[in-house]
Amino acid sequence: MQIYKVGGAVRDRLLGIPVTDIDRVVVGATTEEMLAQGFRPVGADFPVFLHPKTGEEYALARTERKSGRGYGGFTFHASPDVTLEEDLIRRDLTINAMAEDDQQNLTDPYHGQRDLEARILRHVSPAFAEDPLRVLRVARFAARYAELGFTVAQETLELMRQLSESGELQALTAERSWKEISRALMENRPEVFIEVLRACGALKELMPEIDALFGVPQPEAHHPEIDTGAHILSVLAQAARHKQPLTVRWACLLHDLGKALTPQEEWPRHIAHEFKGLKLIKAVNDRFKAPRDCQELALLVGEYHTHGHRALELKPSTLLELLQSFDIYRRPQRFEEFIAACEMDARGREGLEQRSYPQADYLRGAANAARGVAVQPLLEKGFKGPELGEAIKRERLKALKAYKEAVST
């Protein structure tokens, strides 16, 4: 029995960045031998075991053969006869197909170290094209390592293009797709994920609503970058730069989908794109079964982001409706995330990345003014039921009028 560290642990150590996950492969062992040493089996598809003391994962060396469509369409074979090289060749990228023993002796049959030094993401073998999930994974790695200068090899991009055109991407489950998308959006350069998907034709297959934004112009006075797709990439980049959470990044990605529905004769204006885009945002939310908090924020930002930008001009009554839509009294964090998404949208414009966004503090102040209305005095005056609701609304409106006047003077 021989045990090796494989994959990301080896890659990241050689890159000199912190190692977070350690995967190990066991060569020359049987399931029975693992169980005899106290390892606990997990995973229904192939032999993976948890170490009896550390709980870390150890997988038996295995080969795989394509047997059906999609990510799950593989037959695995694990036995003591499977070599380390045979196990490594089934992996996606050369930089993930290296192994090392406890003395850090490197096994690198597919030249991963060379590609690390050249900053290239390259597939290990033609079998790469058998797994559609790898299109998303490579795009995610491109987003993760873009800051280090990594790019996707042209021949790998071509295989990704073939996969995108084959229809195999449609076989991916919503859960697997969302796992890759959500992880990619939380990388330091999430816009690169979208760029790579677009370059290989996968964006058109997976998220045609976003792909359709490229080539759609916007008014140059508000959007020096003009192209809506370029704007979305810039907004995503700002969200990452400002360490925004996944909910905000997802909303930033989807907020302008309605602009793809504008008839060309109306370009570059996009009247009512906020409302037109809601059905598209819902479609993307449903397709990937995004978590509820991501779905809700994306829809709210899509509908109200222009309200955020015009906050200082809004009438108190419109401002109150905005605050009510977000349920700021029970869901204060959601309104904060809305403000963050609006600010990223404002900064995601060529040459305006450092612009101030006074709307943020104004909206926070308005929310605090509305929250400051005390309900108890209204109860003491005898208001109850629907009448109480109307009385609270009147007092909040009065508070917002006072707030707006105070800010204006």
C-alpha positions as CSV (number, residue, x, y, z in Angstrom):
1,M,0.0,0.0,0.0
2,Q,1.4,3.4,-1.0
3,I,-0.3,6.7,-0.1
4,Y,0.1,10.0,-2.1
5,K,-1.2,13.5,-1.8
6,V,-2.8,14.4,-5.1
7,G,-4.5,17.3,-6.9
8,G,-5.0,20.7,-5.3
9,A,-2.7,20.1,-2.3
10,V,0.3,19.4,-4.6
11,R,-0.6,22.2,-7.0
12,D,-1.0,24.9,-4.4
13,R,2.1,23.9,-2.5
14,L,4.1,24.3,-5.7
15,L,2.5,27.7,-6.3
16,G,3.4,28.8,-2.8
17,I,-0.2,29.5,-1.7
18,P,-2.0,28.1,1.3
19,V,-3.2,24.5,1.0
20,T,-6.8,24.2,2.3
21,D,-7.9,20.7,1.2
22,I,-5.7,17.6,1.1
23,D,-6.8,14.7,-1.1
24,R,-5.0,11.4,-0.9
25,V,-4.9,8.4,-3.2
26,V,-4.0,4.9,-2.1
27,V,-2.3,2.6,-4.6
28,G,-2.0,-1.2,-4.2
29,A,-4.7,-1.6,-1.6
30,T,-8.1,-3.4,-1.4
31,T,-11.3,-2.3,0.3
32,E,-10.8,-5.1,2.8
33,E,-7.3,-3.9,3.7
34,M,-8.6,-0.3,4.3
35,L,-11.4,-1.5,6.5
36,A,-8.9,-3.7,8.5
37,Q,-6.9,-0.6,9.3
38,G,-9.9,1.1,10.7
39,F,-10.8,3.3,7.7
40,R,-14.5,4.1,7.4
41,P,-16.1,3.9,3.9
42,V,-18.0,6.8,2.4
43,G,-19.4,7.5,-1.1
44,A,-21.6,5.2,-3.1
45,D,-19.9,5.6,-6.5
46,F,-16.3,4.7,-5.7
47,P,-14.2,3.6,-2.8
48,V,-13.4,6.6,-0.6
49,F,-12.6,6.2,3.1
50,L,-12.2,8.4,6.1
51,H,-9.1,8.1,8.2
52,P,-9.9,6.6,11.6
53,K,-8.2,9.4,13.5
54,T,-8.1,12.5,11.3
55,G,-11.3,12.0,9.3
56,E,-9.4,13.0,6.1
57,E,-10.4,11.4,2.8
58,Y,-8.4,8.6,1.2
59,A,-9.5,7.2,-2.2
60,L,-8.4,4.0,-3.8
61,A,-6.6,4.5,-7.1
62,R,-9.1,4.0,-9.9
63,T,-9.8,4.2,-13.6
64,E,-13.0,5.4,-15.2
65,R,-14.8,4.7,-18.5
66,K,-17.6,6.8,-20.1
67,S,-20.9,4.9,-19.9
68,G,-23.6,7.5,-20.3
69,R,-24.4,11.2,-20.5
70,G,-23.4,13.9,-18.2
71,Y,-21.3,14.2,-15.1
72,G,-22.5,10.9,-13.6
73,G,-22.2,8.9,-16.8
74,F,-19.0,7.0,-15.8
75,T,-18.1,3.5,-14.7
76,F,-15.3,3.3,-12.1
77,H,-12.8,0.5,-11.6
78,A,-10.7,0.3,-8.4
79,S,-8.3,-2.5,-7.7
80,P,-4.7,-2.9,-6.3
81,D,-3.5,-3.2,-9.9
82,V,-4.4,0.4,-10.8
83,T,-1.2,2.4,-11.0
84,L,-0.7,6.0,-9.8
85,E,-0.2,7.1,-13.4
86,E,-3.5,5.5,-14.4
87,D,-5.3,7.2,-11.6
88,L,-3.8,10.6,-12.5
89,I,-4.6,10.5,-16.2
90,R,-8.4,10.5,-15.5
91,R,-8.0,14.0,-13.9
92,D,-9.0,17.2,-15.6
93,L,-6.0,19.5,-15.8
94,T,-2.2,18.7,-15.8
95,I,-1.7,21.0,-12.8
96,N,-4.2,18.8,-10.9
97,A,-2.6,15.5,-12.1
98,M,0.5,15.5,-9.9
99,A,1.2,13.5,-6.8
100,E,3.7,13.5,-4.0
101,D,4.7,11.1,-1.2
102,D,5.3,12.0,2.4
103,Q,8.9,13.1,1.5
104,Q,7.5,15.5,-1.2
105,N,8.9,13.4,-4.0
106,L,6.9,14.5,-7.0
107,T,5.2,12.2,-9.5
108,D,4.4,14.3,-12.6
109,P,3.8,12.1,-15.6
110,Y,1.7,14.7,-17.5
111,H,4.0,17.7,-17.1
112,G,1.8,19.6,-14.6
113,Q,4.8,21.4,-13.0
114,R,5.8,22.7,-16.5
115,D,2.3,24.1,-17.0
116,L,2.3,25.6,-13.6
117,E,5.5,27.5,-14.4
118,A,4.1,28.5,-17.8
119,R,0.8,29.6,-16.2
120,I,-1.3,27.3,-18.5
121,L,-4.5,25.4,-17.7
122,R,-4.2,22.4,-20.0
123,H,-6.3,19.2,-20.1
124,V,-4.5,15.9,-19.3
125,S,-6.0,13.7,-22.0
126,P,-8.7,13.6,-24.7
127,A,-10.9,12.0,-22.0
128,F,-11.4,15.5,-20.7
129,A,-14.2,15.9,-23.3
130,E,-16.2,13.1,-21.8
131,D,-17.2,15.1,-18.7
132,P,-19.3,18.3,-19.3
133,L,-18.7,19.5,-15.7
134,R,-15.1,20.1,-16.6
135,V,-16.1,23.1,-18.7
136,L,-17.3,24.8,-15.6
137,R,-14.4,23.6,-13.5
138,V,-11.8,25.0,-16.0
139,A,-13.6,28.3,-16.1
140,R,-13.6,28.4,-12.3
141,F,-9.9,27.6,-12.1
142,A,-9.3,30.4,-14.7
143,A,-11.1,32.8,-12.3
144,R,-9.2,31.6,-9.3
145,Y,-5.7,31.8,-10.8
146,A,-6.2,34.8,-13.2
147,E,-4.3,37.0,-10.8
148,L,-1.3,34.7,-11.1
149,G,-1.4,35.1,-14.9
150,F,-3.0,31.7,-15.8
151,T,-4.8,31.3,-19.1
152,V,-6.6,28.4,-20.7
153,A,-4.6,26.5,-23.4
154,Q,-6.1,26.9,-26.9
155,E,-6.4,23.2,-27.4
156,T,-8.3,22.9,-24.1
157,L,-10.6,25.7,-25.0
158,E,-11.3,23.9,-28.3
159,L,-12.3,20.7,-26.4
160,M,-14.5,22.9,-24.1
161,R,-16.1,24.3,-27.3
162,Q,-16.8,20.8,-28.6
163,L,-18.4,19.9,-25.3
164,S,-20.5,23.0,-25.4
165,E,-21.7,22.3,-28.9
166,S,-22.4,18.6,-28.2
167,G,-25.4,19.2,-26.0
168,E,-23.7,17.4,-23.1
169,L,-23.9,20.6,-20.9
170,Q,-27.7,20.1,-20.8
171,A,-27.1,16.8,-18.9
172,L,-25.6,18.6,-15.9
173,T,-27.8,18.7,-12.9
174,A,-28.9,22.0,-11.4
175,E,-27.1,21.1,-8.2
176,R,-23.7,20.3,-9.8
177,S,-23.9,23.4,-12.0
178,W,-24.8,25.7,-9.1
179,K,-21.9,24.3,-7.0
180,E,-19.4,25.3,-9.6
181,I,-21.1,28.6,-10.5
182,S,-21.3,29.7,-6.8
183,R,-17.7,28.8,-6.1
184,A,-16.6,30.6,-9.3
185,L,-18.5,33.7,-8.3
186,M,-16.6,33.8,-5.0
187,E,-13.2,33.7,-6.6
188,N,-11.1,36.8,-6.8
189,R,-11.8,37.3,-10.5
190,P,-15.3,36.0,-11.1
191,E,-15.7,38.0,-14.3
192,V,-13.0,35.7,-15.9
193,F,-15.3,32.7,-15.3
194,I,-18.0,34.4,-17.5
195,E,-15.4,35.4,-20.1
196,V,-14.1,31.8,-20.4
197,L,-17.6,30.3,-20.6
198,R,-18.4,32.8,-23.3
199,A,-15.1,32.1,-25.2
200,C,-16.0,28.4,-25.5
201,G,-19.7,28.8,-26.2
202,A,-20.8,27.4,-22.9
203,L,-22.4,30.7,-21.7
204,K,-24.8,30.6,-24.6
205,E,-25.8,27.1,-23.6
206,L,-26.0,27.5,-19.8
207,M,-27.0,31.2,-19.4
208,P,-28.2,32.5,-22.7
209,E,-29.8,35.4,-20.9
210,I,-26.4,36.7,-19.9
211,D,-24.7,35.8,-23.2
212,A,-27.4,37.9,-25.0
213,L,-26.2,41.1,-23.2
214,F,-22.9,41.2,-25.1
215,G,-23.3,43.6,-28.1
216,V,-26.2,45.4,-26.5
217,P,-25.3,49.2,-26.3
218,Q,-26.2,51.5,-23.4
219,P,-26.2,55.3,-23.3
220,E,-22.5,56.4,-23.3
221,A,-23.3,59.3,-20.8
222,H,-24.1,56.8,-18.1
223,H,-22.0,53.9,-19.4
224,P,-18.7,54.8,-20.9
225,E,-18.1,51.1,-21.6
226,I,-21.3,51.1,-23.7
227,D,-21.6,47.3,-24.1
228,T,-24.0,45.8,-21.5
229,G,-22.0,42.6,-21.3
230,A,-18.8,44.4,-20.6
231,H,-20.7,46.4,-17.9
232,I,-21.8,43.1,-16.2
233,L,-18.2,41.9,-16.1
234,S,-17.1,45.1,-14.6
235,V,-19.8,45.0,-11.9
236,L,-18.8,41.5,-11.0
237,A,-15.2,42.6,-10.7
238,Q,-16.2,45.4,-8.4
239,A,-18.2,43.0,-6.2
240,A,-15.2,40.8,-5.9
241,R,-12.8,43.7,-5.2
242,H,-15.2,44.8,-2.4
243,K,-15.5,41.3,-0.9
244,Q,-19.2,41.1,-1.4
245,P,-21.1,37.9,-0.4
246,L,-22.5,35.4,-2.9
247,T,-26.0,36.9,-2.7
248,V,-24.7,40.3,-3.9
249,R,-22.5,38.8,-6.6
250,W,-25.4,36.7,-8.0
251,A,-27.6,39.8,-8.1
252,C,-24.9,41.8,-9.8
253,L,-24.6,39.1,-12.5
254,L,-28.4,39.1,-13.2
255,H,-29.5,42.7,-12.6
256,D,-29.6,44.0,-16.2
257,L,-31.0,40.9,-18.0
258,G,-34.0,43.0,-19.2
259,K,-31.7,45.0,-21.5
260,A,-31.4,42.1,-23.8
261,L,-35.2,42.3,-24.5
262,T,-35.0,46.0,-25.7
263,P,-35.9,46.2,-29.5
264,Q,-32.9,47.4,-31.5
265,E,-34.7,50.4,-32.7
266,E,-34.9,51.7,-29.1
267,W,-31.1,51.3,-28.4
268,P,-29.2,52.6,-26.5
269,R,-32.1,53.4,-24.2
270,H,-33.7,50.6,-22.2
271,I,-37.1,51.7,-21.0
272,A,-38.6,49.5,-18.2
273,H,-35.8,47.0,-18.5
274,E,-36.1,46.5,-14.7
275,F,-39.5,44.9,-15.0
276,K,-38.9,43.2,-18.3
277,G,-35.9,41.4,-16.8
278,L,-37.8,39.8,-13.9
279,K,-39.0,36.8,-15.9
280,L,-35.5,36.2,-17.1
281,I,-34.0,36.5,-13.6
282,K,-36.6,34.0,-12.4
283,A,-35.8,31.6,-15.2
284,V,-32.0,31.6,-14.3
285,N,-32.8,31.3,-10.6
286,D,-35.0,28.3,-11.3
287,R,-32.6,26.7,-13.8
288,F,-29.8,26.4,-11.3
289,K,-32.0,26.1,-8.2
290,A,-30.2,29.0,-6.6
291,P,-30.6,29.3,-2.8
292,R,-33.6,31.3,-1.7
293,D,-31.6,34.3,-0.4
294,C,-29.8,34.6,-3.8
295,Q,-33.0,34.3,-5.7
296,E,-34.8,36.9,-3.6
297,L,-32.0,39.5,-3.8
298,A,-31.5,39.0,-7.5
299,L,-35.2,39.7,-8.2
300,L,-35.3,42.7,-5.9
301,V,-32.1,44.2,-7.3
302,G,-33.3,43.6,-10.8
303,E,-36.6,45.5,-10.1
304,Y,-35.3,48.3,-7.9
305,H,-31.6,49.1,-8.8
306,T,-32.5,52.2,-10.7
307,H,-34.5,53.3,-7.6
308,G,-31.3,53.0,-5.7
309,H,-29.4,55.1,-8.1
310,R,-32.1,57.8,-8.0
311,A,-32.6,57.6,-4.2
312,L,-31.9,61.3,-3.5
313,E,-34.6,62.2,-6.0
314,L,-37.3,59.8,-4.8
315,K,-40.5,61.2,-3.3
316,P,-41.0,60.1,0.4
317,S,-43.9,57.9,-0.7
318,T,-41.8,56.1,-3.3
319,L,-39.0,55.8,-0.8
320,L,-41.4,54.2,1.7
321,E,-42.6,51.7,-0.9
322,L,-39.0,50.8,-1.6
323,L,-38.3,50.2,2.1
324,Q,-41.5,48.2,2.4
325,S,-40.6,46.0,-0.6
326,F,-37.4,44.9,1.2
327,D,-39.1,44.4,4.6
328,I,-36.4,46.4,6.2
329,Y,-38.0,45.9,9.7
330,R,-37.5,42.2,9.8
331,R,-34.8,41.7,7.0
332,P,-32.3,44.6,7.5
333,Q,-29.4,42.6,6.1
334,R,-31.2,42.2,2.8
335,F,-31.5,45.9,2.3
336,E,-27.8,46.3,3.1
337,E,-27.1,43.8,0.4
338,F,-29.3,45.7,-2.0
339,I,-27.4,48.9,-1.3
340,A,-24.1,47.1,-1.9
341,A,-25.3,45.7,-5.3
342,C,-26.4,49.2,-6.4
343,E,-23.0,50.6,-5.4
344,M,-21.2,47.9,-7.4
345,D,-23.5,48.6,-10.4
346,A,-22.6,52.3,-10.1
347,R,-18.9,51.6,-9.9
348,G,-18.9,48.9,-12.6
349,R,-18.4,51.5,-15.4
350,E,-15.3,52.4,-17.3
351,G,-13.4,55.2,-15.6
352,L,-16.0,55.5,-12.7
353,E,-14.7,52.7,-10.5
354,Q,-13.7,55.1,-7.7
355,R,-16.8,57.3,-7.9
356,S,-18.5,58.0,-4.6
357,Y,-22.0,56.7,-4.0
358,P,-23.8,59.1,-1.6
359,Q,-27.0,57.1,-2.2
360,A,-25.8,54.4,0.1
361,D,-25.7,56.5,3.2
362,Y,-28.9,58.3,2.2
363,L,-30.8,55.0,1.9
364,R,-29.4,53.8,5.2
365,G,-30.6,57.0,6.9
366,A,-34.0,56.6,5.3
367,A,-34.3,53.1,6.6
368,N,-33.3,54.2,10.1
369,A,-35.9,57.0,10.0
370,A,-38.6,54.6,9.0
371,R,-37.5,52.0,11.6
372,G,-37.5,54.8,14.3
373,V,-41.3,55.1,14.3
374,A,-42.6,53.8,17.5
375,V,-45.7,51.6,17.4
376,Q,-46.5,51.7,21.1
377,P,-47.9,55.3,21.1
378,L,-50.3,54.3,18.3
379,L,-51.5,51.3,20.2
380,E,-52.1,53.6,23.2
381,K,-54.3,55.8,21.0
382,G,-56.5,52.8,20.2
383,F,-55.3,51.9,16.7
384,K,-55.6,48.2,15.9
385,G,-55.9,45.9,12.9
386,P,-55.8,47.5,9.4
387,E,-56.2,51.0,11.0
388,L,-53.0,50.4,13.0
389,G,-51.2,49.5,9.8
390,E,-52.4,52.7,8.1
391,A,-51.4,54.8,11.1
392,I,-47.9,53.3,11.1
393,K,-47.6,53.9,7.4
394,R,-48.6,57.6,7.9
395,E,-46.1,58.1,10.7
396,R,-43.3,56.5,8.6
397,L,-44.1,58.7,5.7
398,K,-44.0,61.7,8.0
399,A,-40.6,60.6,9.3
400,L,-39.3,60.2,5.8
401,K,-40.5,63.7,4.8
402,A,-38.7,65.1,7.8
403,Y,-35.6,63.1,6.9
404,K,-35.5,64.3,3.3
405,E,-36.0,67.9,4.4
406,A,-33.2,67.6,7.0
407,V,-30.8,66.1,4.4
408,S,-31.7,68.8,1.8
409,T,-31.0,71.7,4.1
